[in-house]
Amino acid sequence: MLTYPQIDPVLIAIGPLKIHWYGLMYLVGFAGVWVLGQKRAAQPWSPIKPEAIEDLVTYGAMGVILGGRIGYILFYNFNEFLSNPLILFKIWQGGMSFHGGMLGVFIAMWIFGKKQGCTMLQLTDIIAPLAPIGLGAGRIGNFVNSELWGRPTDVPWAMVFPNGGPLARHPSQLYEAFLEGAVLFVILWVYTSKPRPTMGATGLALFIYGCFRFFVEFFRMPDAHLGYLALDWVTMGQILSTPMIIIGSALFYFAYNKSIPNK
């Protein structure tokens, strides 16, 4: 068994001002999109110019934050929301959903695309290979916060998390950081290193992320208030990832076959 590194979730505290590692991870993700997005936008096949990347990141950040919070409430805490709608605004209590954030980004790119004269899928093709930077950083933030830990196990690399009780558990946050962050980034960055048909990168990203997330859910503890939703193993994360796998497969197929209208 490995020893869990005792890392203070608060990176810097100056009086009442506190900067958390988790918040820093968001900044890492947005900075990665801004820096690498300018490189991709400079390519001749890009639908937008490098100077538009700053606005793209702003729209994307709003989509991630608003969509992530609303998605968490709708997907994971809807019953409590019905009894107390104000919990939507209690962001200091935590609660963000990747799937909600993803939907928020799609809506943001649809709005931004209207301003830029390009389609949503053209913009998500630019974002797709950059998003894993934020995904991987976010999972490291989860690890530092000792949250979203894995199921009990006796594997040699198991850890006892401060908030996870006395049992040794899978460090599932690190599994996700590796798969959804490092591996997904390499695959998508290599794939998009030359011109690809519209929606190819978006479809591939949705498919691979959906598969990785579905797989890691077998090692990750489900939310305590939801538990397993079917067959004593199906989790909300797997249910939400299944449409990603299906839609991603369809987009990738149509990208190389008969095109569907871009939205």
N, C-alpha and C positions, 0 to 999 in steps of 0.2 A: 504494500500500500504506500502511495506517495503522500507526503505532507502538504496540505493545502497552504499556499503562501498567504500569510496574514497581511493583506494589503489594505490600507485605509481607503475606503471608497471616496473619501474627500481628498483631492489632490492638493489643493491650496485653500487655506482658511485665513481670511483677513477680516477680523471682527465678525460681523454678521454675514459677510460675503463668503460663500463657499463655492469652490469650483470642483465638481465631481469628475472622477475618471469617466463615468458614463457619458456625461455631457461633452467631455473632450473627444470621445469616440465619434460623436455626431459631427463635430468639427473636422475631424480627420476624414470622415467620409465625404463631406461636402467639399473640403479642400482637394481631395483626390479627384473628384469629378471636375472641379474647376481647372486644375492643372492639366490633367490628361485629356479633358474634354477640349481644351484649346488645341492640343496636338491633333486630335481627330477632326476638329472643325476646320483645320488648315488644309485637310486633304481635298483634292479637287472634286471628289464625289460627295462631299458633305452638303446637306441642304441648307446649312446656316454658316455664317462667318464666325471666326474666333471671338470677335467682340460681342457676339450674342450669348456666349457661354455664361457670362456673369448673370444675365437675366434668367437664363435657363436654370442655373443653380438656385436662384431665388425662388422661382416657381416650383422647382422640384422640392426644395426644402419645405415650403409651405404644404405641398402635397404630402410629404412624408410625415410631418408633424400633425397636421389636421387629420389626415386619413388614418395615421397610426393610432391616434387617440380615439377617434370615432369608431374605427374598426374594432379596437379592444373592447369598447363598451358594447357594441352590437354583437360581436362574436363570442365574447367571453364573460360579459357581466350585464347582460340585457335585463335580467330579472331585477337586479338591484337598481338599474337605471329607471325601470318602470315605477319603482317605489320612491326613488329619489333622483330625478333628472339632473340635479345639480352636480352629481358625481362626475358628469362629463367634463366639468371645469376644474375638478380637483386634481390637477396634473401632478401636484406634489406628492400625491399618494401612489404615484407610479401607474403603469399600465399602458403599454404600446403594443400594437399588433403589426407584424410585418405585412401580412396580407392586406390589412387596411391601408397601411402606408403605400403599398404597391398600387392599390386602386386609386389612392390619392394622387400618386405621381402620374398615372395614366390620364386622370382628369386634368391635372395641371398641364401636361404636355398637349392635350387637346386644345386647351385655352391658349397656351403659348404658341402652338402651331398656327392658330387663326391669325395671330399678330405677325408671324413670320412668313406666312404664305406657304407653309408646308404641312404635311400631315402628321398626325399623332404618331403613327408607326415609324415614320422617318426619324422623328426625334427620339423615340424609345430605342431605336436601333443604335443611336449614338450613346444613350445612357446605359444600355444593357451591359457592355463590357466594363463599365466603370462602377456600377452599383456594388459589385462584390467587395470593393474596398470598404465601403460603409458597413456592409453586412458582416464582414470579418471583424472589423473594429468594434461593432456593436456587440458581437458575441464575446469578445474579450472583456468589454464593459460588464456584461452579465456575469462573467466569471469573477471579476474583481468584486462585484456586488454580492457574490455568493447567492445567486438567484438562478432560477431555471435549471437547477442541477438535474442529474440523471437518476436512473433507477438504482436500487441497491445491487451491488455486485461484489464478486471476490477477485476480479481481474487485478493483476499486479499494479496497475496504474490508477486504481480506485482512490478516491479521496473522501475524507469526512469534512463536509462543508459546515461552517459555523451555523448556518440557518437550516441545515438539513437533518438535524438530529444526530444520533450516535452512529448511524450506519454508514459504511463506506459506499460511495456511489460513483457511477460513471461521470467523468467530467464532460458531460455532453455539450457544454458550451464550447469547449475546445474542439470537439468533433465538428461542430457546426462552423466554427471559425476557420478550420482547415478546409472543409468541403465547400461551404457556401462562400467562403472568402478566397483563400489561396487557389484551390483547384478550379473553382468556377471562373476566377479572374483569368488564369492562364489559358483555359479553354477558349473563353470568349475573346480575349485580347488577340490570340493567334488567329482565331476564325475571322475577326474583323480587320485583320492587318492588310487586307486587300478588298476591293469592292465586292459587295455581296448584294443579292436581291433584297428589295425592301421587305421588311418583316422577318427576314431570316435570322438576324441576331436576336430580335425580340422573342421569336418562337423558340430558338435554341436556349435562351436564358430561362424562359418560363419552364421549359421541359426539364432541363438539368436541375434547376433549383428545386422544382417540385419533387423530382426523384430523390435528391439529396435530403430534403426536409422530411419526406415520407419515411426514408430509411432511418434517419437519426431519431425520429419519434419512437422507435422501438427501444431506444436507450434512454430517452428523456422522460422524466416524470410528468404526467399530465397535470393540468391545473387542478388543485385540490378540490375546488368547488364544482368542477365538471367531471373529473375522473375519466374512466373509459366509457365511450359513448355506445359501443357495440362490441360483442364477441369477446369481451374482457381484454381487448388490446387496441381497438380503434380509438384514436384521439382526435380532438378538434383540429390539431395541426395537420393530420393526415386527411381529414375531410376537406379542409380548405386547400390543401396542396393538390388534391386529385383533379379539380378543374384546371389548375395550372398545367399539369401534365397533358391533359387532353387538348386544351386550347393551344399550348405551345407546340404540340405535335402537328395540329392542324395548320397553324401559321407557317411552320417550317415547311410543311408539305406544299402548301399553296404558294410559298415564296419561290419554289423551284418548278412549279407546275402552272396551272392556270391561275392567274392572279385574282385575288378578291379585291374589291374597291378599298382603297386606303381611307381610313377615317381620321 
